[in-house]
Amino acid sequence: MWCRTLPPTAERFNRQACRLASVAAVLLTTACATAPPQNMSDACEIFEEKDGWYDSAKDAYEKWGVPVHVQLAIIHQESRFQHDAKPPRRRLLGVVPWTRPSSAYGYAQSKDSTWDWYREKTGNRWADRDDFDDAVDFVGWYCNTSHRMLGISKWDAYNQYLAYHEGHGGYKRKTYKKKKWLVKTAQKVEGNARRYRSQLDRCEGELEQGWSLWPF
C-alpha cells in the first residue's frame, strides 16, 4: 500500500493523505451505488450493472406475484431509477422556486401517506423510499393490492400504472379518461414493460446463476 511508514517529517502529511483517500473511496462507492443505470432501456444491462437489484426484484415477484418487467417499467417511468427523485418545484410568479406539488419521493415516487400505509400493512417499518430493495417491494405490494381491490392483472402494466398514478379511488372513478397525457404515459409504460420482458427472456438464466460480464 502507498500509505506506508515515512520519515517523521512526512508522517502528518501521510496521515492526512490517507484520510482523504479513504473519504474519497467511500464517496465514490456511494455515488456508484446510487447513480441511475447507464442504460435504462435494457433490463439485462440494468441488472448486470446494479449488483443485487435482480435479486431484490425477483424476491418482490415471488412475494407479490408482480413480474419483474412490470416493476421495472413503473420505476423507470416514476423516477428514471433516481434514488432521491422528487417532483419539480412549482414556480412562484413563474420565477421563484416554490413548493413541490406532492410528497412523492424515491425510486417509486411514493407519497408520504401511501408509504406509511405500505409500512403498516407489511410490517416493514424501517423501509426507505431511496432503497431499491424496499422500492420494488412497495411496487409489488401496491400492484398486488390493485389486483385484489380492482381486479387488475398483475401482468397488465397499462392498467396497473393507471391505478398506481391515480390511486385506487381515482381508478374506480376512471379519472384517467380526462387525462390524455396520462393515457399516453400508461401506454409508454406498457411498451417499456413489453421490451423489458423480451430482454429478460434472453438473460434471466444467467442472472439466476449470478452471471456477470466481469471475469472476477
C-alpha positions in Angstrom: 0.0 0.0 0.0 1.1 3.6 -0.7 0.2 4.6 2.9 3.5 3.2 4.2 5.7 4.3 7.1 7.5 7.6 6.2 10.1 9.7 7.9 8.7 11.7 10.9 8.7 15.0 8.9 6.3 13.5 6.4 4.2 11.4 8.8 1.5 14.1 9.3 1.1 14.7 5.6 0.8 10.9 5.0 -1.9 10.5 7.6 -3.9 13.3 6.1 -3.5 11.9 2.6 -4.6 8.5 3.8 -7.7 10.0 5.4 -8.6 11.9 2.2 -8.1 8.8 0.1 -10.4 6.8 2.4 -13.1 9.5 2.3 -12.8 9.7 -1.5 -13.2 6.0 -1.8 -16.4 6.0 0.3 -17.9 8.8 -1.6 -17.1 7.2 -4.9 -18.6 3.9 -3.8 -21.7 5.6 -2.6 -22.1 7.6 -5.8 -21.7 4.5 -8.0 -24.3 2.6 -5.8 -27.0 5.2 -6.1 -26.4 6.6 -9.6 -29.1 5.5 -12.2 -28.1 2.7 -14.6 -26.2 3.9 -17.6 -28.6 2.2 -20.0 -32.1 2.4 -18.5 -33.8 0.9 -21.6 -32.2 -2.5 -21.3 -33.2 -4.7 -18.4 -30.2 -7.1 -18.8 -27.7 -4.2 -18.7 -29.5 -2.7 -15.7 -29.2 -5.9 -13.7 -25.7 -6.6 -14.8 -24.6 -3.1 -13.7 -26.5 -2.9 -10.4 -25.4 -5.7 -8.1 -28.3 -7.1 -6.1 -31.1 -5.4 -8.0 -32.2 -8.5 -9.8 -32.4 -10.5 -6.5 -34.5 -7.7 -5.0 -36.9 -7.6 -7.9 -37.1 -11.4 -8.1 -37.9 -11.5 -4.3 -40.7 -9.0 -4.8 -42.1 -11.1 -7.7 -42.0 -14.3 -5.6 -43.6 -12.4 -2.7 -46.4 -10.4 -4.5 -46.6 -12.1 -7.9 -45.9 -8.9 -9.9 -43.5 -9.6 -12.7 -40.0 -8.1 -12.7 -40.6 -6.3 -16.1 -43.7 -4.6 -14.7 -41.8 -3.4 -11.6 -39.0 -2.0 -13.8 -41.4 -0.2 -16.2 -43.2 1.5 -13.3 -40.0 2.6 -11.6 -38.5 3.7 -14.9 -41.5 6.0 -15.5 -41.7 7.3 -12.0 -38.1 8.2 -11.2 -35.8 7.1 -14.1 -34.1 5.0 -11.4 -33.0 8.0 -9.4 -33.0 7.1 -5.7 -33.8 10.5 -4.4 -36.2 11.7 -7.1 -38.8 14.4 -6.2 -41.4 16.2 -8.3 -40.1 19.5 -9.6 -40.9 22.6 -7.6 -43.6 25.0 -8.6 -42.6 28.5 -9.7 -43.9 31.5 -7.8 -44.7 34.2 -10.4 -43.1 31.9 -12.9 -39.6 32.6 -11.5 -39.1 31.9 -7.8 -38.7 28.2 -6.8 -41.7 27.3 -4.6 -43.3 24.2 -3.0 -43.4 20.8 -4.6 -46.8 19.5 -5.8 -46.7 16.4 -3.7 -44.6 14.5 -1.1 -43.6 11.8 -3.7 -40.1 10.6 -3.2 -37.6 8.0 -4.2 -37.4 5.2 -6.8 -41.1 4.5 -6.7 -42.2 8.1 -6.2 -44.4 7.1 -3.3 -46.2 9.8 -1.3 -45.8 10.0 2.5 -49.3 8.7 3.2 -49.0 5.8 0.8 -45.6 4.8 2.1 -47.0 4.8 5.7 -49.9 2.6 4.5 -47.4 0.2 3.0 -45.2 0.0 6.1 -48.3 -0.5 8.3 -49.7 -3.3 6.1 -46.5 -5.1 5.5 -44.8 -4.6 8.9 -41.7 -3.3 7.0 -41.4 -0.3 9.4 -37.8 0.6 8.5 -38.4 0.7 4.8 -36.8 3.6 2.9 -38.0 5.1 -0.3 -34.5 5.6 -1.6 -33.6 1.9 -1.1 -34.2 -0.1 -4.3 -35.0 -3.3 -2.4 -37.8 -1.5 -0.5 -39.0 0.3 -3.6 -39.5 -2.8 -5.7 -41.2 -4.5 -2.7 -43.5 -1.4 -2.5 -44.4 -1.6 -6.2 -45.1 -5.3 -5.9 -47.3 -4.7 -2.8 -49.2 -1.9 -4.4 -49.8 -3.7 -7.7 -50.9 -6.8 -5.7 -53.3 -4.5 -3.8 -54.7 -3.1 -7.1 -55.2 -6.7 -8.2 -57.2 -7.6 -5.1 -59.2 -4.4 -4.9 -59.7 -3.7 -8.6 -59.2 -7.0 -10.4 -56.3 -5.7 -12.5 -54.0 -8.5 -13.7 -50.5 -8.3 -12.1 -49.1 -8.6 -15.7 -51.2 -5.7 -17.1 -48.6 -2.9 -17.0 -51.0 -0.4 -18.6 -53.9 -0.6 -16.1 -51.5 -1.2 -13.2 -49.8 2.1 -14.0 -53.1 4.0 -14.2 -54.1 2.7 -10.8 -50.6 3.4 -9.5 -50.8 7.0 -10.6 -54.4 7.8 -9.9 -54.8 5.7 -6.7 -57.5 3.0 -6.3 -60.3 5.5 -5.8 -59.3 7.5 -8.9 -59.0 4.4 -11.0 -62.5 3.3 -9.9 -63.9 6.7 -10.9 -61.9 6.5 -14.2 -60.3 9.9 -13.7 -57.6 9.0 -16.2 -60.1 9.2 -19.0 -60.0 13.0 -18.7 -56.2 13.0 -18.9 -55.0 12.1 -22.4 -51.4 12.7 -21.4 -51.7 10.0 -18.6 -53.2 7.5 -21.0 -50.2 8.1 -23.3 -47.9 7.7 -20.4 -49.5 4.4 -19.4 -49.1 3.2 -23.0 -45.4 4.1 -22.8 -45.1 2.1 -19.5 -46.8 -0.9 -21.2 -44.3 -0.6 -24.1 -41.4 -0.5 -21.8 -42.7 -3.5 -19.8 -43.0 -5.5 -23.0 -39.5 -4.6 -24.1 -38.1 -5.4 -20.6 -39.8 -8.8 -20.7 -38.4 -9.7 -24.1 -34.9 -8.7 -22.9 -35.2 -10.7 -19.7 -36.1 -13.8 -21.7 -32.6 -13.8 -23.1 -30.6 -13.1 -20.0 -32.6 -14.2 -17.0 -30.9 -17.6 -17.0 -27.5 -16.0 -16.5 -28.9 -13.6 -13.9 -30.4 -16.6 -11.9 -26.9 -18.1 -11.8 -25.3 -14.8 -10.7 -23.7 -14.3 -14.1 -21.7 -11.1 -14.7 -19.8 -9.6 -17.5 -16.9 -9.2 -15.1 -14.5 -12.2 -15.1 -13.7 -11.7 -11.4 
